[in-house]
Amino acid sequence: MEFLQRSINKPHRLGVLPGTFNPVTVAHLALAEAALTVVDEVVFVLPRHFPHKTYSGAGFEQRVELLDLVLAGEPRFSAAISQGGLFVEIARECREAYGADVRLSFLCGRDAAERIANWDYGHAGAFQEMLTKFDFLVAARGGEYCPPHSLSRSFARLELNGAFNHVSASDVRARIGRGEPWEHLVPPAVRRRVGEIYSLAG
C-alpha cells in the first residue's frame, strides 16, 4: 500500500473506503465523514487494478490528483493506492500498513453491500471467512441493507448527514457530457479539475 497522505495517529478502528473515484463525489465524502463517528481514521483506497472494471474517464494519475485535492488538510483522512482490488486483498494491505491489531471496517452503500454479499467467491463459506478479518459500515442507498441473519453481526448501519441517493460518479460524468449542472455533486475543492478532466474525457 502506497500512501498519498496519511493521518499521524494510529487508529484502533480503521474505516476503509475503496473506490474508483471517477470522480470523487460529495457522497464519498459524506460516507467518510459519517464513519468518523465510529472509527478513528478513514483511508480512501484507489486500487491500481480493478477486478471487474477498467480505467475509463479519468486516468489513474488524474484520480490520484482529485483525491489529493479533496482530502488535503483533513487530519483524520488518509489516501492510499493498493496493488490489489478485491476487498480481501485491500484488507491484507491495510493490515500490513496499520498492524495486525487494528479493526478494519469497510464503508459502502446498501447497493454495494448487496453486490459484495451476493458475489460468487468460488466456494461456499468464502464470504463468511472474509468477515472474520473485517466488518462493514453500510449507509442507506435506495433503501436499508438487511443482511442475512447469519451475517448480521458483521454489518452495522451508518447514518449519513443528508440525502445522497441521487449522487453517483456516473451521473456526474453523464451530466458533464450533456451540459447539465453537475457541480453540486462533487466537493468544492475539485470542481474546477473535474470540469477540466471530464470535459476532455468526453
Phi, psi and omega in degrees: 000127181251119184275134172274321171205150186219135175298145183279346183269148177270118184278149169274323177233126184249126172274129183245119182242090177279150178188169174274334178048057187239062004261178171294138185238173176294335178290319175303314183292320179296321178297315180294317181294321178295322181294334181294352174282344182232345178243165181271336184204149173240128175251123174277124185243121176252110179288144173293327182226131178264140181290332186232009182219162172240163179287124173214165185077247177280143176282173182303310183296327178291323178291323174301315180299317181295319177297317178303315183294316187282335184259356182303130175081006177264103190293339181256008175252140172234163176222138184212157175255128177256152176281319180266159181247345178283150182303318182294327177288318178296318178300318180297317179293324177294319178298319179295323183279325188252346180105159186288340186269355181284140175272128182258128177232114178281140182256134178196172175266171182304318182296318179292321179300319179294318178297316183296314183291331184261003182292149176275107182266011172101331177206155182299137178086358183296318182291319178300324178295319178300323184287358170277347183256336180202167176232185185230142168247119191240126176267148176296138176208103186065034182122165180276150174271128178243097182291157172304149184306324183293341182251358192299332181288346182261001181233131176232149181281139178243121183270119178273152178268078182131176180255124184230016180302329185276355187263126173209152178296324180295325178290323175303309182298318181295318180295319177298317180297328182267357181074026179262161178300135182219347189302328182291349183268352180235153180299146182307324185297340184243005185301314182298313183290323177299315178301317180293311185295312188277338173293320178289320182295328182286000000 
